[in-house]
Amino acid sequence: MSKKVRIKQVRSTIKRLESQKRTLRALGLRKIGMEVEHELSSSISGMIDKVKHLVEINSVNK
């Protein structure tokens, strides 16, 4: 069973690179305070690493 992570956007995308804005959209984040859950895969991990200064990451225990 793969690990789940909860990602929360905590900083704005104003004056950020377009690629970082697109990465947040691809993760499902549009506004500050939004939270989404994803299965932790190599692609999601890479996306999180690209915008780690804009988000908070927490593991989900079920």
Backbone atoms as SQL, in Angstrom:
CREATE TABLE atoms (id INTEGER PRIMARY KEY, chain TEXT, resi INTEGER, resn TEXT, atom TEXT, x REAL, y REAL, z REAL);
INSERT INTO atoms VALUES
  (1, 'A', 1, 'MET', 'N', 0.844, -1.181, 0.000),
  (2, 'A', 1, 'MET', 'CA', 0.000, 0.000, 0.000),
  (3, 'A', 1, 'MET', 'C', 0.887, 1.241, 0.000),
  (4, 'A', 2, 'SER', 'N', 0.602, 2.149, -0.891),
  (5, 'A', 2, 'SER', 'CA', 1.435, 3.336, -0.979),
  (6, 'A', 2, 'SER', 'C', 1.021, 4.364, 0.055),
  (7, 'A', 3, 'LYS', 'N', 1.952, 5.219, 0.376),
  (8, 'A', 3, 'LYS', 'CA', 1.755, 6.233, 1.405),
  (9, 'A', 3, 'LYS', 'C', 0.986, 7.423, 0.842),
  (10, 'A', 4, 'LYS', 'N', 0.098, 7.987, 1.650),
  (11, 'A', 4, 'LYS', 'CA', -0.652, 9.170, 1.239),
  (12, 'A', 4, 'LYS', 'C', -0.073, 10.401, 1.920),
  (13, 'A', 5, 'VAL', 'N', -0.107, 11.514, 1.216),
  (14, 'A', 5, 'VAL', 'CA', 0.336, 12.786, 1.785),
  (15, 'A', 5, 'VAL', 'C', -0.754, 13.826, 1.600),
  (16, 'A', 6, 'ARG', 'N', -0.835, 14.735, 2.549),
  (17, 'A', 6, 'ARG', 'CA', -1.764, 15.859, 2.464),
  (18, 'A', 6, 'ARG', 'C', -0.913, 17.099, 2.180),
  (19, 'A', 7, 'ILE', 'N', -1.278, 17.818, 1.121),
  (20, 'A', 7, 'ILE', 'CA', -0.526, 18.995, 0.690),
  (21, 'A', 7, 'ILE', 'C', -1.411, 20.213, 0.860),
  (22, 'A', 8, 'LYS', 'N', -0.891, 21.249, 1.514),
  (23, 'A', 8, 'LYS', 'CA', -1.641, 22.477, 1.753),
  (24, 'A', 8, 'LYS', 'C', -0.853, 23.658, 1.205),
  (25, 'A', 9, 'GLN', 'N', -1.516, 24.483, 0.398),
  (26, 'A', 9, 'GLN', 'CA', -0.868, 25.683, -0.133),
  (27, 'A', 9, 'GLN', 'C', -0.875, 26.758, 0.950),
  (28, 'A', 10, 'VAL', 'N', 0.311, 27.298, 1.260),
  (29, 'A', 10, 'VAL', 'CA', 0.420, 28.294, 2.333),
  (30, 'A', 10, 'VAL', 'C', 0.945, 29.642, 1.845),
  (31, 'A', 11, 'ARG', 'N', 1.449, 29.697, 0.610),
  (32, 'A', 11, 'ARG', 'CA', 1.963, 30.950, 0.070),
  (33, 'A', 11, 'ARG', 'C', 1.375, 31.215, -1.304),
  (34, 'A', 12, 'SER', 'N', 1.362, 32.475, -1.688),
  (35, 'A', 12, 'SER', 'CA', 0.755, 32.912, -2.937),
  (36, 'A', 12, 'SER', 'C', 1.626, 32.579, -4.149),
  (37, 'A', 13, 'THR', 'N', 0.981, 32.527, -5.316),
  (38, 'A', 13, 'THR', 'CA', 1.704, 32.289, -6.569),
  (39, 'A', 13, 'THR', 'C', 2.038, 33.594, -7.286),
  (40, 'A', 14, 'ILE', 'N', 1.679, 34.718, -6.694),
  (41, 'A', 14, 'ILE', 'CA', 1.989, 36.008, -7.311),
  (42, 'A', 14, 'ILE', 'C', 3.507, 36.176, -7.379),
  (43, 'A', 15, 'LYS', 'N', 3.992, 36.614, -8.522),
  (44, 'A', 15, 'LYS', 'CA', 5.425, 36.819, -8.798),
  (45, 'A', 15, 'LYS', 'C', 6.234, 35.530, -8.717),
  (46, 'A', 16, 'ARG', 'N', 5.613, 34.399, -9.039),
  (47, 'A', 16, 'ARG', 'CA', 6.318, 33.121, -9.116),
  (48, 'A', 16, 'ARG', 'C', 6.458, 32.731, -10.581),
  (49, 'A', 17, 'LEU', 'N', 7.369, 31.838, -10.845),
  (50, 'A', 17, 'LEU', 'CA', 7.558, 31.353, -12.207),
  (51, 'A', 17, 'LEU', 'C', 6.296, 30.646, -12.700),
  (52, 'A', 18, 'GLU', 'N', 6.044, 30.751, -13.984),
  (53, 'A', 18, 'GLU', 'CA', 4.862, 30.123, -14.581),
  (54, 'A', 18, 'GLU', 'C', 4.875, 28.611, -14.369),
  (55, 'A', 19, 'SER', 'N', 6.055, 28.007, -14.402),
  (56, 'A', 19, 'SER', 'CA', 6.138, 26.556, -14.195),
  (57, 'A', 19, 'SER', 'C', 5.712, 26.170, -12.776),
  (58, 'A', 20, 'GLN', 'N', 6.000, 27.016, -11.802),
  (59, 'A', 20, 'GLN', 'CA', 5.574, 26.741, -10.431),
  (60, 'A', 20, 'GLN', 'C', 4.057, 26.887, -10.296),
  (61, 'A', 21, 'LYS', 'N', 3.482, 27.863, -10.980),
  (62, 'A', 21, 'LYS', 'CA', 2.027, 28.039, -10.970),
  (63, 'A', 21, 'LYS', 'C', 1.345, 26.813, -11.586),
  (64, 'A', 22, 'ARG', 'N', 1.895, 26.330, -12.696),
  (65, 'A', 22, 'ARG', 'CA', 1.326, 25.156, -13.357),
  (66, 'A', 22, 'ARG', 'C', 1.450, 23.903, -12.493),
  (67, 'A', 23, 'THR', 'N', 2.556, 23.798, -11.772),
  (68, 'A', 23, 'THR', 'CA', 2.755, 22.647, -10.892),
  (69, 'A', 23, 'THR', 'C', 1.713, 22.627, -9.786),
  (70, 'A', 24, 'LEU', 'N', 1.430, 23.782, -9.185),
  (71, 'A', 24, 'LEU', 'CA', 0.399, 23.854, -8.151),
  (72, 'A', 24, 'LEU', 'C', -0.969, 23.480, -8.713),
  (73, 'A', 25, 'ARG', 'N', -1.277, 23.960, -9.916),
  (74, 'A', 25, 'ARG', 'CA', -2.552, 23.622, -10.560),
  (75, 'A', 25, 'ARG', 'C', -2.629, 22.111, -10.812),
  (76, 'A', 26, 'ALA', 'N', -1.521, 21.522, -11.251),
  (77, 'A', 26, 'ALA', 'CA', -1.495, 20.087, -11.520),
  (78, 'A', 26, 'ALA', 'C', -1.694, 19.277, -10.237),
  (79, 'A', 27, 'LEU', 'N', -1.249, 19.815, -9.110),
  (80, 'A', 27, 'LEU', 'CA', -1.467, 19.154, -7.824),
  (81, 'A', 27, 'LEU', 'C', -2.896, 19.346, -7.324),
  (82, 'A', 28, 'GLY', 'N', -3.634, 20.267, -7.928),
  (83, 'A', 28, 'GLY', 'CA', -5.015, 20.514, -7.530),
  (84, 'A', 28, 'GLY', 'C', -5.171, 21.680, -6.579),
  (85, 'A', 29, 'LEU', 'N', -4.132, 22.504, -6.460),
  (86, 'A', 29, 'LEU', 'CA', -4.167, 23.646, -5.548),
  (87, 'A', 29, 'LEU', 'C', -4.384, 24.928, -6.333),
  (88, 'A', 30, 'ARG', 'N', -5.380, 25.720, -5.899),
  (89, 'A', 30, 'ARG', 'CA', -5.680, 26.963, -6.589),
  (90, 'A', 30, 'ARG', 'C', -5.615, 28.187, -5.686),
  (91, 'A', 31, 'LYS', 'N', -5.905, 28.002, -4.404),
  (92, 'A', 31, 'LYS', 'CA', -5.955, 29.134, -3.483),
  (93, 'A', 31, 'LYS', 'C', -5.162, 28.821, -2.217),
  (94, 'A', 32, 'ILE', 'N', -4.732, 29.855, -1.532),
  (95, 'A', 32, 'ILE', 'CA', -4.052, 29.679, -0.260),
  (96, 'A', 32, 'ILE', 'C', -5.029, 29.032, 0.718),
  (97, 'A', 33, 'GLY', 'N', -4.551, 28.045, 1.450),
  (98, 'A', 33, 'GLY', 'CA', -5.385, 27.337, 2.418),
  (99, 'A', 33, 'GLY', 'C', -6.023, 26.078, 1.873),
  (100, 'A', 34, 'MET', 'N', -5.970, 25.870, 0.564),
  (101, 'A', 34, 'MET', 'CA', -6.522, 24.651, -0.031),
  (102, 'A', 34, 'MET', 'C', -5.667, 23.442, 0.329),
  (103, 'A', 35, 'GLU', 'N', -6.330, 22.316, 0.565),
  (104, 'A', 35, 'GLU', 'CA', -5.627, 21.070, 0.874),
  (105, 'A', 35, 'GLU', 'C', -6.076, 19.967, -0.069),
  (106, 'A', 36, 'VAL', 'N', -5.144, 19.131, -0.476),
  (107, 'A', 36, 'VAL', 'CA', -5.440, 17.966, -1.299),
  (108, 'A', 36, 'VAL', 'C', -4.655, 16.776, -0.772),
  (109, 'A', 37, 'GLU', 'N', -5.145, 15.573, -1.071),
  (110, 'A', 37, 'GLU', 'CA', -4.444, 14.340, -0.717),
  (111, 'A', 37, 'GLU', 'C', -4.036, 13.616, -1.985),
  (112, 'A', 38, 'HIS', 'N', -2.823, 13.094, -1.985),
  (113, 'A', 38, 'HIS', 'CA', -2.309, 12.328, -3.122),
  (114, 'A', 38, 'HIS', 'C', -1.560, 11.114, -2.611),
  (115, 'A', 39, 'GLU', 'N', -1.558, 10.066, -3.422),
  (116, 'A', 39, 'GLU', 'CA', -0.676, 8.927, -3.178),
  (117, 'A', 39, 'GLU', 'C', 0.747, 9.391, -3.484),
  (118, 'A', 40, 'LEU', 'N', 1.677, 9.065, -2.623),
  (119, 'A', 40, 'LEU', 'CA', 3.054, 9.505, -2.826),
  (120, 'A', 40, 'LEU', 'C', 3.738, 8.620, -3.858),
  (121, 'A', 41, 'SER', 'N', 3.967, 9.193, -5.036),
  (122, 'A', 41, 'SER', 'CA', 4.684, 8.500, -6.103),
  (123, 'A', 41, 'SER', 'C', 5.886, 9.361, -6.474),
  (124, 'A', 42, 'SER', 'N', 6.691, 8.874, -7.375),
  (125, 'A', 42, 'SER', 'CA', 7.875, 9.638, -7.760),
  (126, 'A', 42, 'SER', 'C', 7.496, 10.934, -8.473),
  (127, 'A', 43, 'SER', 'N', 6.429, 10.925, -9.261),
  (128, 'A', 43, 'SER', 'CA', 6.015, 12.136, -9.969),
  (129, 'A', 43, 'SER', 'C', 5.447, 13.174, -9.000),
  (130, 'A', 44, 'ILE', 'N', 4.629, 12.739, -8.047),
  (131, 'A', 44, 'ILE', 'CA', 4.082, 13.662, -7.049),
  (132, 'A', 44, 'ILE', 'C', 5.200, 14.195, -6.167),
  (133, 'A', 45, 'SER', 'N', 6.141, 13.352, -5.813),
  (134, 'A', 45, 'SER', 'CA', 7.277, 13.772, -4.993),
  (135, 'A', 45, 'SER', 'C', 8.098, 14.846, -5.702),
  (136, 'A', 46, 'GLY', 'N', 8.298, 14.688, -7.000),
  (137, 'A', 46, 'GLY', 'CA', 9.026, 15.693, -7.778),
  (138, 'A', 46, 'GLY', 'C', 8.278, 17.012, -7.858),
  (139, 'A', 47, 'MET', 'N', 6.951, 16.933, -8.002),
  (140, 'A', 47, 'MET', 'CA', 6.139, 18.155, -8.038),
  (141, 'A', 47, 'MET', 'C', 6.211, 18.893, -6.703),
  (142, 'A', 48, 'ILE', 'N', 6.124, 18.140, -5.606),
  (143, 'A', 48, 'ILE', 'CA', 6.205, 18.747, -4.276),
  (144, 'A', 48, 'ILE', 'C', 7.562, 19.414, -4.090),
  (145, 'A', 49, 'ASP', 'N', 8.616, 18.752, -4.535),
  (146, 'A', 49, 'ASP', 'CA', 9.964, 19.303, -4.397),
  (147, 'A', 49, 'ASP', 'C', 10.113, 20.618, -5.159),
  (148, 'A', 50, 'LYS', 'N', 9.433, 20.738, -6.278),
  (149, 'A', 50, 'LYS', 'CA', 9.521, 21.943, -7.107),
  (150, 'A', 50, 'LYS', 'C', 8.865, 23.157, -6.449),
  (151, 'A', 51, 'VAL', 'N', 7.818, 22.920, -5.636),
  (152, 'A', 51, 'VAL', 'CA', 7.087, 24.031, -5.007),
  (153, 'A', 51, 'VAL', 'C', 7.101, 23.929, -3.480),
  (154, 'A', 52, 'LYS', 'N', 8.136, 23.308, -2.914),
  (155, 'A', 52, 'LYS', 'CA', 8.170, 23.074, -1.467),
  (156, 'A', 52, 'LYS', 'C', 8.158, 24.356, -0.644),
  (157, 'A', 53, 'HIS', 'N', 8.563, 25.480, -1.241),
  (158, 'A', 53, 'HIS', 'CA', 8.555, 26.757, -0.533),
  (159, 'A', 53, 'HIS', 'C', 7.168, 27.394, -0.497),
  (160, 'A', 54, 'LEU', 'N', 6.209, 26.813, -1.218),
  (161, 'A', 54, 'LEU', 'CA', 4.838, 27.360, -1.284),
  (162, 'A', 54, 'LEU', 'C', 3.824, 26.468, -0.557),
  (163, 'A', 55, 'VAL', 'N', 4.222, 25.280, -0.149),
  (164, 'A', 55, 'VAL', 'CA', 3.279, 24.315, 0.426),
  (165, 'A', 55, 'VAL', 'C', 3.789, 23.733, 1.746),
  (166, 'A', 56, 'GLU', 'N', 2.849, 23.115, 2.493),
  (167, 'A', 56, 'GLU', 'CA', 3.172, 22.310, 3.665),
  (168, 'A', 56, 'GLU', 'C', 2.778, 20.882, 3.344),
  (169, 'A', 57, 'ILE', 'N', 3.581, 19.918, 3.800),
  (170, 'A', 57, 'ILE', 'CA', 3.313, 18.522, 3.507),
  (171, 'A', 57, 'ILE', 'C', 3.172, 17.771, 4.817),
  (172, 'A', 58, 'ASN', 'N', 2.087, 16.981, 4.940),
  (173, 'A', 58, 'ASN', 'CA', 1.855, 16.136, 6.103),
  (174, 'A', 58, 'ASN', 'C', 1.493, 14.739, 5.621),
  (175, 'A', 59, 'SER', 'N', 1.979, 13.721, 6.338),
  (176, 'A', 59, 'SER', 'CA', 1.593, 12.358, 5.975),
  (177, 'A', 59, 'SER', 'C', 0.225, 12.063, 6.561),
  (178, 'A', 60, 'VAL', 'N', -0.524, 11.201, 5.885),
  (179, 'A', 60, 'VAL', 'CA', -1.864, 10.832, 6.320),
  (180, 'A', 60, 'VAL', 'C', -1.816, 9.412, 6.848),
  (181, 'A', 61, 'ASN', 'N', -2.229, 9.240, 8.095),
  (182, 'A', 61, 'ASN', 'CA', -2.269, 7.909, 8.697),
  (183, 'A', 61, 'ASN', 'C', -3.713, 7.441, 8.745),
  (184, 'A', 62, 'LYS', 'N', -3.974, 6.293, 8.141),
  (185, 'A', 62, 'LYS', 'CA', -5.332, 5.750, 8.161),
  (186, 'A', 62, 'LYS', 'C', -5.366, 4.438, 8.872);
